[in-house]
């Protein structure tokens, strides 16, 4: 299942181990360091999951029979996905029995599989881009586009999935007990895969055209359609993030299923990756403008990291296709790189950076408002040193302003006295945590306590 081979005995009294498995300890070291240094809940939650995963990989491969890294085909089992998550093998077999041209049944299969994805991407695109939605909805002026698309999407996904599951159950009831499962996650029917990819590329090309128009047409093009340029530019990031994530999953599945041996499938996959690259660039530009207007938050920090990781993996897949790198070899390398990169990113003090970024922009006059309530209530002790500096700084206004909607003219003000009171409450909370459970306290909490106590003494 895991693709390992024995290298032979290592001699009497010696237990062979895989020394290369120690690489899985590197992410665990980064995460343990992050948990020791920072109080961020998000950082600690992600660190826990990555530590658990990396240690599981380490323990498993260290104790397996002696094998080299090159001989390992894959790090994790995948048979589960063949018969439960992706039950389309039986559907493909049944359609292949249809009398007539076998190519026609293959095209039908590819269309059936592509239809739910087309509706998913169409719904995301219309939510992410008002200009695209306005043009598309003009074709269906008498139809409630969002409601219609969601209902159709639901019905198609349910119908295709249960149809495929039904044929899978039928096949299991009638097949021989010794019948073995194939080696692919989906039937390697080249015509079906080509049809599937071709339909997705057509939709993506149309949407990419709108993104290019947005990049080069600018405000004049958008406002000519009766849309607000700022709203258009700031909207749709998370929908485009989901689009990029789905393309990543589809590309990975196709790479695994076909190994990109068919040239047309490879070219269509690379084309889809390039189109997604334009969408990622559009999403990043929207997020940066969103941050410029509303400030930086934890959600936007991790969203940016997520889309950069997706972009990297798609780029790696495209390079793998063009260089004809075997899926198993490529997947191992990309998996380790992403695991280590994400682990390493957690060693950065993200919440301190977020607080310092927002405060610096406010104090320098780059923005007229600062969401102080978010910094106080949503960030951990990692951000308290920056907030202490804010309490001692010269403010552009008599009071500290914050609000949830920067487009509105009204502000709410926090005085320096109230800010100091809130920081003193944070100091008492840290002292209580140290009294209750000293082992749960991070280094950043001890640092924040020292700074707050020093401030309180003055």
Secondary structure as GFF3:
##gff-version 3
##sequence-region A 1 458
A	DSSP	three_ten_helix	19	23	.	.	.	ID=ss1
A	DSSP	alpha_helix	24	37	.	.	.	ID=ss2
A	DSSP	alpha_helix	41	62	.	.	.	ID=ss3
A	DSSP	alpha_helix	79	80	.	.	.	ID=ss4
A	DSSP	pi_helix	81	85	.	.	.	ID=ss5
A	DSSP	alpha_helix	89	96	.	.	.	ID=ss6
A	DSSP	alpha_helix	102	128	.	.	.	ID=ss7
A	DSSP	alpha_helix	130	137	.	.	.	ID=ss8
A	DSSP	three_ten_helix	138	140	.	.	.	ID=ss9
A	DSSP	alpha_helix	145	174	.	.	.	ID=ss10
A	DSSP	alpha_helix	190	224	.	.	.	ID=ss11
A	DSSP	alpha_helix	229	234	.	.	.	ID=ss12
A	DSSP	alpha_helix	237	258	.	.	.	ID=ss13
A	DSSP	alpha_helix	263	294	.	.	.	ID=ss14
A	DSSP	alpha_helix	298	322	.	.	.	ID=ss15
A	DSSP	alpha_helix	327	345	.	.	.	ID=ss16
A	DSSP	alpha_helix	350	363	.	.	.	ID=ss17
A	DSSP	alpha_helix	372	377	.	.	.	ID=ss18
A	DSSP	three_ten_helix	381	383	.	.	.	ID=ss19
A	DSSP	alpha_helix	384	392	.	.	.	ID=ss20
A	DSSP	beta_strand	400	402	.	.	.	ID=ss21
A	DSSP	beta_strand	412	414	.	.	.	ID=ss22
A	DSSP	alpha_helix	416	436	.	.	.	ID=ss23
A	DSSP	three_ten_helix	438	440	.	.	.	ID=ss24
A	DSSP	alpha_helix	443	457	.	.	.	ID=ss25
###
